[in-house]
Amino acid sequence: MKNHKLKTLSGLPDTPYFAVIFTSQRTDEDKSYAETADNMLELAVQQAGYLGVDSVRQKKTGITVSYWKDENSIQQWKQQMDHLQAQVGGRTCWYEEYTVRIAKVERNYSFVKGE
């Protein structure tokens, strides 16, 4: 999965904003998972209110955090037609289990070696 970092031209976005934290345990089924994940990321980038994503996967465990301007943007993304279809694929094929958490980010800061 490509990583679309949570940075704007001026650095991190202004707070507050929202994070959708998606933790998952994959099944052994891999049919079309990577393609769908990449397609969902490219589609998310086009959604109003999208700010970025961080994602890691180790074997069957994954953590993806997507960042959004507000809760309405998250709700619109959840109801997007192609995303709804991917959600069905996740439940029927790709995931043993997953948890979604939505959090409001009140503060943020970062460190980059050499800057």
Summary of the structure (lengths in Angstrom):
residues: 115
radius of gyration: 14.6
end to end distance: 26.9
largest distance: 45.7
contacts: 287
relative contact order: 0.29
helix: 30%
strand: 35%
